Amino acid sequence: MSVPAEAVGQPKKAAAAAWIGSALEYYDFFIYGSAAALIFPKVFFDESDPATATLLSLATFGVAYAARPVGALFLGHFGDRIGRKKIMVFTLLLMGLSTFLIGCLPTRAQVGTLAPVLLVLCRVLQGISAAGEQASANSMTLEHAPSNRRGFFTSFTLGGTQGGQLIATLVFIPVAALPEHQLLTWGWRIPFWASVVVAAAGYFIRRRLEETPAFAKQAATEGVAKLPLAVLMREHWADVLRVIGGALVASVSTIFTVWALAYATSDSVGMSRSSMLWVGALANLVALAAIPLWASLSDRIGRRPVFLIGAAGSAIAMFLYLWAISTGNYPLTLILGVVAFGVVYSAANGVWPSFYGEMFSTRVRLSGMAIGTQIGFAVAGFAVTFAAQIAGPDGTDWSSVALFTAALCVPPVVAALSARETHTVPTEQLGERAPGSASQRQSVTA
């Protein structure tokens, strides 16, 4: 198998496709988070007990994260067997379909308890899709990028994720402003139905991508691994643990996006839905600029110091943000929300695609990133549910939620401190270990 000439030297095209595809895919994923906080407690669960309805709705948000590790096992395996491009196309179409179906679901008033069951099933499909999305897009951009700019180009995947969240938030602002009856009957469905356009546009963009030179060369020379998971666990198990620990920093995103939104718009604080959605929109707008800047800095000084700034800084910044919400002071909440999520968290968010991806060799890169991140993200997804419980029966104990979030930032710090610095390592030498015997290598390759 020869390396296609078209696949060589396409870092900008790969980064752009990863950005646009991730933005489209995560638009679907994030509109669910907004709906779980603002709409679904009244549509799919028992309104007579608002606190329990909110808790159950936030739990469905976490269900997708529970499905992610399972999806990562399958999509990681096939991504390292058949290539990055095919997985990128598959995950996009699956996300678009499952999100469209959510918009078509009957409500609890129409079919009773079947409604939340169907909601959970669709959410599981979203989780399986997301399990392979970032790992395949990150692998694609990293393997196309120049060695000295891997951080910058790979960050476009996360820039796309933030772009998707920004689009989702902007779509929900006019929807949330609808009169209550219209919002709860048909208004909330519109963002989910729009996923048809998302899937069509994403498919057109991604099907035109070429496979990466690194994967093509691997397949043409040593061959792909028959059992990538076996190679991964034998040669990279410590790095998988590091990625799991590092991925817990995503708890900052889920707490900011879902729990803080629900808390700020609750009766105890009383901020409007639209005003809080603007906090998320502006924070994501700032993140779009901050992510590539932090990533470019990591190309100069290394992945570890930039990631540490984001992980440790987020523990402090989120405490200040939740405190600001508790005061009911909207300008202060807006400023600290933008700083916490748009600037500080972006340091870790912008650098992890290259930081994690550079831990693994080409043979198992997609598997390693998918499995490691999705196990960590599973914990981050349910952090919202834990936060709702920690906040007490009236949901006002924000300081306990802040301490809980800070505690989840400790494993990422430990993971970064124990990791190797890889920003100057040539792409073809990434993930190298002490060489085993030829027979050992041949036993797991095609």
FIFI-802921 format. One record per residue (C-alpha): residue number from 1; residue in three letters; x, y, z. Coordinates in nm, 3 decimals. Layout:
N
   num   residu        px        py        pz
   NUM      ALA         X         Y         Z
...
***
This chain:
446
   num   residu        px        py        pz
     1      MET     0.000     0.000     0.000
     2      SER     0.163     0.326    -0.113
     3      VAL     0.119     0.664     0.048
     4      PRO    -0.110     0.875    -0.173
     5      ALA     0.055     1.190    -0.297
     6      GLU    -0.263     1.381    -0.218
     7      ALA    -0.234     1.283     0.149
     8      VAL     0.106     1.446     0.190
     9      GLY     0.136     1.803     0.315
    10      GLN    -0.228     1.870     0.392
    11      PRO    -0.215     1.998     0.751
    12      LYS    -0.433     2.302     0.683
    13      LYS    -0.696     2.102     0.499
    14      ALA    -0.703     1.835     0.769
    15      ALA    -0.722     2.092     1.049
    16      ALA    -1.002     2.281     0.876
    17      ALA    -1.199     1.963     0.816
    18      ALA    -1.148     1.857     1.177
    19      TRP    -1.263     2.200     1.300
    20      ILE    -1.574     2.211     1.086
    21      GLY    -1.664     1.847     1.144
    22      SER    -1.616     1.872     1.520
    23      ALA    -1.817     2.193     1.532
    24      LEU    -2.103     2.029     1.349
    25      GLU    -2.089     1.711     1.555
    26      TYR    -2.059     1.881     1.892
    27      TYR    -2.338     2.120     1.807
    28      ASP    -2.558     1.813     1.834
    29      PHE    -2.396     1.700     2.156
    30      PHE    -2.416     2.035     2.333
    31      ILE    -2.774     2.124     2.249
    32      TYR    -2.863     1.820     2.455
    33      GLY    -2.681     1.970     2.755
    34      SER    -2.878     2.295     2.729
    35      ALA    -3.205     2.108     2.689
    36      ALA    -3.125     1.875     2.982
    37      ALA    -3.080     2.177     3.208
    38      LEU    -3.368     2.393     3.082
    39      ILE    -3.631     2.183     2.902
    40      PHE    -3.627     1.810     2.965
    41      PRO    -3.716     1.816     3.337
    42      LYS    -4.056     1.955     3.233
    43      VAL    -4.102     1.751     2.915
    44      PHE    -3.979     1.400     2.995
    45      PHE    -4.001     1.378     3.374
    46      ASP    -4.252     1.431     3.654
    47      GLU    -4.304     1.805     3.703
    48      SER    -4.463     1.755     4.045
    49      ASP    -4.115     1.703     4.192
    50      PRO    -3.891     1.962     4.018
    51      ALA    -3.574     1.873     4.210
    52      THR    -3.597     1.503     4.121
    53      ALA    -3.694     1.583     3.762
    54      THR    -3.385     1.801     3.723
    55      LEU    -3.165     1.533     3.879
    56      LEU    -3.298     1.265     3.643
    57      SER    -3.266     1.495     3.342
    58      LEU    -2.903     1.570     3.426
    59      ALA    -2.845     1.197     3.471
    60      THR    -2.952     1.139     3.110
    61      PHE    -2.680     1.386     3.012
    62      GLY    -2.431     1.156     3.184
    63      VAL    -2.567     0.842     3.015
    64      ALA    -2.387     0.930     2.693
    65      TYR    -2.060     0.948     2.882
    66      ALA    -2.123     0.601     3.024
    67      ALA    -2.169     0.472     2.668
    68      ARG    -1.849     0.638     2.550
    69      PRO    -1.598     0.380     2.683
    70      VAL    -1.788     0.102     2.507
    71      GLY    -1.794     0.299     2.184
    72      ALA    -1.425     0.378     2.225
    73      LEU    -1.333     0.008     2.235
    74      PHE    -1.502    -0.060     1.901
    75      LEU    -1.430     0.266     1.720
    76      GLY    -1.072     0.278     1.846
    77      HIS    -1.014    -0.078     1.723
    78      PHE    -1.150    -0.008     1.375
    79      GLY    -0.987     0.334     1.356
    80      ASP    -0.645     0.173     1.398
    81      ARG    -0.740    -0.111     1.163
    82      ILE    -0.913     0.064     0.869
    83      GLY    -0.808     0.427     0.910
    84      ARG    -0.907     0.760     1.062
    85      LYS    -1.122     0.892     0.778
    86      LYS    -1.390     0.621     0.782
    87      ILE    -1.444     0.657     1.155
    88      MET    -1.477     1.034     1.121
    89      VAL    -1.754     0.996     0.863
    90      PHE    -1.935     0.724     1.060
    91      THR    -1.939     0.915     1.388
    92      LEU    -2.080     1.226     1.223
    93      LEU    -2.368     1.043     1.057
    94      LEU    -2.453     0.853     1.377
    95      MET    -2.459     1.174     1.580
    96      GLY    -2.681     1.350     1.327
    97      LEU    -2.932     1.063     1.317
    98      SER    -2.957     1.017     1.694
    99      THR    -2.996     1.392     1.753
   100      PHE    -3.269     1.424     1.490
   101      LEU    -3.457     1.138     1.654
   102      ILE    -3.449     1.317     1.991
   103      GLY    -3.638     1.603     1.829
   104      CYS    -3.906     1.355     1.718
   105      LEU    -3.961     1.187     2.055
   106      PRO    -4.302     1.188     2.223
   107      THR    -4.322     1.353     2.566
   108      ARG    -4.407     1.204     2.904
   109      ALA    -4.757     1.350     2.878
   110      GLN    -4.809     1.156     2.554
   111      VAL    -4.658     0.812     2.624
   112      GLY    -4.570     0.809     2.994
   113      THR    -4.247     0.646     3.111
   114      LEU    -4.164     0.527     2.759
   115      ALA    -4.059     0.884     2.676
   116      PRO    -3.752     0.899     2.905
   117      VAL    -3.659     0.544     2.800
   118      LEU    -3.647     0.647     2.434
   119      LEU    -3.456     0.960     2.532
   120      VAL    -3.189     0.751     2.705
   121      LEU    -3.155     0.521     2.402
   122      CYS    -3.094     0.816     2.171
   123      ARG    -2.850     0.960     2.421
   124      VAL    -2.655     0.632     2.420
   125      LEU    -2.618     0.657     2.041
   126      GLN    -2.488     1.011     2.082
   127      GLY    -2.232     0.884     2.331
   128      ILE    -2.110     0.606     2.103
   129      SER    -2.066     0.859     1.823
   130      ALA    -1.876     1.107     2.041
   131      ALA    -1.647     0.825     2.158
   132      GLY    -1.472     0.810     1.823
   133      GLU    -1.513     1.168     1.705
   134      GLN    -1.236     1.355     1.882
   135      ALA    -0.988     1.066     1.880
   136      SER    -1.020     1.018     1.503
   137      ALA    -1.013     1.391     1.427
   138      ASN    -0.716     1.445     1.658
   139      SER    -0.527     1.154     1.503
   140      MET    -0.602     1.288     1.156
   141      THR    -0.471     1.638     1.228
   142      LEU    -0.171     1.526     1.435
   143      GLU    -0.052     1.285     1.166
   144      HIS    -0.087     1.549     0.892
   145      ALA     0.076     1.833     1.089
   146      PRO     0.441     1.948     1.070
   147      SER     0.633     1.811     1.369
   148      ASN     0.707     2.155     1.509
   149      ARG     0.341     2.271     1.491
   150      ARG     0.146     1.967     1.603
   151      GLY     0.004     2.152     1.901
   152      PHE    -0.136     2.433     1.688
   153      PHE    -0.289     2.220     1.414
   154      THR    -0.429     1.956     1.647
   155      SER    -0.597     2.223     1.858
   156      PHE    -0.836     2.291     1.572
   157      THR    -1.035     1.984     1.674
   158      LEU    -1.105     2.140     2.014
   159      GLY    -1.159     2.477     1.853
   160      GLY    -1.431     2.307     1.652
   161      THR    -1.578     2.159     1.967
   162      GLN    -1.599     2.505     2.122
   163      GLY    -1.743     2.637     1.797
   164      GLY    -2.012     2.370     1.812
   165      GLN    -2.094     2.466     2.168
   166      LEU    -2.111     2.834     2.068
   167      ILE    -2.348     2.758     1.779
   168      ALA    -2.563     2.540     2.004
   169      THR    -2.583     2.816     2.265
   170      LEU    -2.672     3.082     2.007
   171      VAL    -2.944     2.857     1.867
   172      PHE    -3.089     2.803     2.213
   173      ILE    -3.099     3.172     2.307
   174      PRO    -3.402     3.257     2.086
   175      VAL    -3.557     2.918     2.159
   176      ALA    -3.529     2.976     2.536
   177      ALA    -3.693     3.317     2.491
   178      LEU    -4.011     3.164     2.348
   179      PRO    -4.327     3.172     2.561
   180      GLU    -4.334     2.875     2.799
   181      HIS    -4.609     2.685     2.616
   182      GLN    -4.443     2.716     2.275
   183      LEU    -4.104     2.631     2.421
   184      LEU    -4.225     2.310     2.584
   185      THR    -4.443     2.190     2.296
   186      TRP    -4.249     2.246     1.974
   187      GLY    -3.980     2.512     2.023
   188      TRP    -3.722     2.287     2.190
   189      ARG    -3.740     2.042     1.899
   190      ILE    -3.607     2.284     1.634
   191      PRO    -3.235     2.268     1.731
   192      PHE    -3.249     1.888     1.726
   193      TRP    -3.417     1.872     1.385
   194      ALA    -3.145     2.098     1.247
   195      SER    -2.905     1.805     1.284
   196      VAL    -3.014     1.687     0.939
   197      VAL    -2.828     1.984     0.793
   198      VAL    -2.540     1.914     1.030
   199      ALA    -2.502     1.556     0.913
   200      ALA    -2.528     1.643     0.542
   201      ALA    -2.272     1.922     0.559
   202      GLY    -2.032     1.720     0.773
   203      TYR    -2.050     1.420     0.541
   204      PHE    -1.970     1.635     0.237
   205      ILE    -1.664     1.783     0.411
   206      ARG    -1.518     1.468     0.562
   207      ARG    -1.564     1.227     0.274
   208      ARG    -1.318     1.438     0.072
   209      LEU    -1.036     1.398     0.325
   210      GLU    -0.735     1.183     0.243
   211      GLU    -0.603     0.926     0.489
   212      THR    -0.297     1.039     0.686
   213      PRO     0.056     0.969     0.554
   214      ALA     0.153     0.816     0.890
   215      PHE    -0.129     0.560     0.882
   216      ALA    -0.075     0.484     0.513
   217      LYS     0.296     0.429     0.574
   218      GLN     0.225     0.208     0.876
   219      ALA    -0.014    -0.006     0.674
   220      ALA     0.232    -0.029     0.383
   221      THR     0.537    -0.126     0.587
   222      GLU     0.491    -0.298     0.923
   223      GLY     0.116    -0.338     0.877
   224      VAL    -0.168    -0.242     1.106
   225      ALA    -0.224    -0.417     1.439
   226      LYS    -0.471    -0.706     1.426
   227      LEU    -0.558    -0.639     1.790
   228      PRO    -0.473    -0.277     1.866
   229      LEU    -0.605    -0.314     2.221
   230      ALA    -0.353    -0.590     2.295
   231      VAL    -0.066    -0.376     2.168
   232      LEU    -0.199    -0.076     2.359
   233      MET    -0.223    -0.258     2.691
   234      ARG     0.119    -0.419     2.652
   235      GLU     0.317    -0.115     2.538
   236      HIS     0.118     0.190     2.652
   237      TRP    -0.085     0.094     2.960
   238      ALA     0.076     0.366     3.174
   239      ASP    -0.006     0.629     2.911
   240      VAL    -0.366     0.510     2.897
   241      LEU    -0.387     0.568     3.273
   242      ARG    -0.237     0.915     3.228
   243      VAL    -0.494     1.001     2.964
   244      ILE    -0.777     0.876     3.186
   245      GLY    -0.653     1.095     3.470
   246      GLY    -0.596     1.393     3.240
   247      ALA    -0.940     1.362     3.084
   248      LEU    -1.106     1.427     3.420
   249      VAL    -1.036     1.795     3.358
   250      ALA    -1.340     1.783     3.127
   251      SER    -1.548     1.793     3.446
   252      VAL    -1.486     2.167     3.441
   253      SER    -1.668     2.188     3.108
   254      THR    -1.968     1.980     3.213
   255      ILE    -2.010     2.164     3.543
   256      PHE    -1.984     2.500     3.366
   257      THR    -2.211     2.404     3.076
   258      VAL    -2.486     2.214     3.256
   259      TRP    -2.489     2.236     3.637
   260      ALA    -2.397     2.603     3.664
   261      LEU    -2.663     2.686     3.406
   262      ALA    -2.928     2.498     3.601
   263      TYR    -2.814     2.657     3.929
   264      ALA    -2.807     3.014     3.795
   265      THR    -3.158     2.987     3.647
   266      SER    -3.307     2.816     3.954
   267      ASP    -3.548     2.997     4.185
   268      SER    -3.273     3.039     4.447
   269      VAL    -3.063     3.262     4.217
   270      GLY    -3.316     3.374     3.960
   271      MET    -3.104     3.469     3.658
   272      SER    -3.280     3.445     3.323
   273      ARG    -3.218     3.160     3.081
   274      SER    -3.118     3.392     2.799
   275      SER    -2.868     3.592     3.006
   276      MET    -2.690     3.277     3.126
   277      LEU    -2.680     3.134     2.778
   278      TRP    -2.498     3.451     2.674
   279      VAL    -2.233     3.379     2.938
   280      GLY    -2.167     3.046     2.769
   281      ALA    -2.173     3.203     2.424
   282      LEU    -1.918     3.472     2.509
   283      ALA    -1.696     3.228     2.698
   284      ASN    -1.688     2.998     2.396
   285      LEU    -1.620     3.291     2.165
   286      VAL    -1.315     3.381     2.373
   287      ALA    -1.212     3.014     2.381
   288      LEU    -1.206     3.005     2.001
   289      ALA    -0.919     3.254     2.012
   290      ALA    -0.754     3.126     2.330
   291      ILE    -0.728     2.759     2.229
   292      PRO    -0.493     2.802     1.929
   293      LEU    -0.287     3.058     2.123
   294      TRP    -0.232     2.820     2.415
   295      ALA    -0.159     2.538     2.168
   296      SER     0.098     2.750     1.985
   297      LEU     0.261     2.829     2.318
   298      SER     0.286     2.454     2.384
   299      ASP     0.477     2.417     2.055
   300      ARG     0.736     2.652     2.203
   301      ILE     0.758     2.562     2.574
   302      GLY     0.603     2.214     2.586
   303      ARG     0.269     2.043     2.645
   304      ARG     0.309     1.981     3.018
   305      PRO     0.340     2.339     3.148
   306      VAL     0.047     2.467     2.941
   307      PHE    -0.174     2.175     3.044
   308      LEU    -0.082     2.230     3.409
   309      ILE    -0.182     2.597     3.386
   310      GLY    -0.524     2.493     3.258
   311      ALA    -0.584     2.209     3.505
   312      ALA    -0.465     2.381     3.822
   313      GLY    -0.601     2.721     3.720
   314      SER    -0.947     2.579     3.648
   315      ALA    -0.979     2.455     4.006
   316      ILE    -0.947     2.813     4.130
   317      ALA    -1.136     2.983     3.848
   318      MET    -1.443     2.759     3.877
   319      PHE    -1.465     2.832     4.250
   320      LEU    -1.477     3.205     4.172
   321      TYR    -1.733     3.155     3.894
   322      LEU    -1.977     2.958     4.108
   323      TRP    -1.935     3.210     4.389
   324      ALA    -2.023     3.488     4.145
   325      ILE    -2.342     3.306     4.046
   326      SER    -2.439     3.268     4.412
   327      THR    -2.425     3.646     4.456
   328      GLY    -2.675     3.700     4.176
   329      ASN    -2.444     3.964     4.028
   330      TYR    -2.473     3.911     3.654
   331      PRO    -2.184     4.135     3.533
   332      LEU    -1.949     3.962     3.778
   333      THR    -2.079     3.621     3.669
   334      LEU    -2.025     3.712     3.304
   335      ILE    -1.667     3.830     3.358
   336      LEU    -1.561     3.536     3.573
   337      GLY    -1.739     3.289     3.344
   338      VAL    -1.544     3.415     3.043
   339      VAL    -1.216     3.406     3.238
   340      ALA    -1.276     3.061     3.388
   341      PHE    -1.398     2.881     3.080
   342      GLY    -1.287     3.099     2.791
   343      VAL    -0.929     3.162     2.905
   344      VAL    -0.807     2.937     3.188
   345      TYR    -0.977     2.610     3.095
   346      SER    -0.875     2.664     2.731
   347      ALA    -0.512     2.606     2.827
   348      ALA    -0.581     2.242     2.910
   349      ASN    -0.850     2.207     2.647
   350      GLY    -0.632     2.339     2.368
   351      VAL    -0.325     2.130     2.439
   352      TRP    -0.467     1.789     2.530
   353      PRO    -0.522     1.672     2.169
   354      SER    -0.148     1.689     2.098
   355      PHE    -0.044     1.603     2.455
   356      TYR    -0.241     1.278     2.462
   357      GLY    -0.190     1.186     2.097
   358      GLU     0.187     1.217     2.121
   359      MET     0.196     0.953     2.394
   360      PHE     0.107     0.679     2.144
   361      SER     0.252     0.527     1.829
   362      THR     0.064     0.534     1.498
   363      ARG    -0.046     0.171     1.537
   364      VAL    -0.254     0.243     1.848
   365      ARG    -0.295     0.621     1.856
   366      LEU    -0.667     0.628     1.790
   367      SER    -0.735     0.342     2.033
   368      GLY    -0.521     0.497     2.304
   369      MET    -0.682     0.838     2.276
   370      ALA    -1.035     0.704     2.242
   371      ILE    -1.023     0.460     2.532
   372      GLY    -0.828     0.684     2.767
   373      THR    -1.030     0.998     2.706
   374      GLN    -1.369     0.831     2.705
   375      ILE    -1.318     0.658     3.039
   376      GLY    -1.214     0.991     3.187
   377      PHE    -1.499     1.172     3.011
   378      ALA    -1.746     0.918     3.150
   379      VAL    -1.659     1.037     3.499
   380      ALA    -1.680     1.398     3.380
   381      GLY    -2.025     1.338     3.234
   382      PHE    -2.167     1.210     3.560
   383      ALA    -1.995     1.492     3.750
   384      VAL    -2.310     1.691     3.672
   385      THR    -2.528     1.435     3.846
   386      PHE    -2.294     1.417     4.146
   387      ALA    -2.291     1.796     4.163
   388      ALA    -2.671     1.804     4.173
   389      GLN    -2.662     1.569     4.472
   390      ILE    -2.376     1.747     4.646
   391      ALA    -2.558     2.079     4.615
   392      GLY    -2.822     1.953     4.859
   393      PRO    -3.200     1.918     4.835
   394      ASP    -3.246     2.288     4.754
   395      GLY    -2.949     2.292     4.510
   396      THR    -2.779     2.593     4.668
   397      ASP    -2.458     2.448     4.816
   398      TRP    -2.236     2.584     4.541
   399      SER    -1.918     2.574     4.754
   400      SER    -1.936     2.195     4.784
   401      VAL    -1.973     2.173     4.407
   402      ALA    -1.671     2.400     4.364
   403      LEU    -1.461     2.184     4.596
   404      PHE    -1.579     1.872     4.412
   405      THR    -1.474     2.026     4.079
   406      ALA    -1.136     2.124     4.223
   407      ALA    -1.082     1.768     4.347
   408      LEU    -1.144     1.639     3.994
   409      CYS    -0.865     1.870     3.871
   410      VAL    -0.607     1.692     4.090
   411      PRO    -0.568     1.371     3.877
   412      PRO    -0.502     1.578     3.560
   413      VAL    -0.225     1.763     3.742
   414      VAL    -0.069     1.436     3.858
   415      ALA    -0.101     1.286     3.508
   416      ALA     0.076     1.583     3.350
   417      LEU     0.357     1.586     3.606
   418      SER     0.427     1.217     3.542
   419      ALA     0.412     1.237     3.161
   420      ARG     0.702     1.274     2.919
   421      GLU     0.749     1.599     2.731
   422      THR     0.701     1.524     2.360
   423      HIS     0.668     1.854     2.175
   424      THR     1.015     1.822     2.015
   425      VAL     0.992     1.450     1.929
   426      PRO     0.960     1.379     1.551
   427      THR     0.619     1.242     1.456
   428      GLU     0.757     0.908     1.335
   429      GLN     0.926     0.852     1.674
   430      LEU     0.626     0.926     1.891
   431      GLY     0.525     0.648     2.129
   432      GLU     0.849     0.453     2.083
   433      ARG     0.930     0.200     2.351
   434      ALA     1.213    -0.041     2.408
   435      PRO     1.195    -0.259     2.097
   436      GLY     1.067    -0.612     2.139
   437      SER     1.157    -0.906     1.927
   438      ALA     1.052    -0.921     1.566
   439      SER     0.832    -1.220     1.640
   440      GLN     0.648    -1.029     1.911
   441      ARG     0.577    -0.741     1.675
   442      GLN     0.469    -0.969     1.393
   443      SER     0.227    -1.153     1.621
   444      VAL     0.002    -0.847     1.642
   445      THR     0.037    -0.706     1.290
   446      ALA    -0.124    -0.795     0.963
***
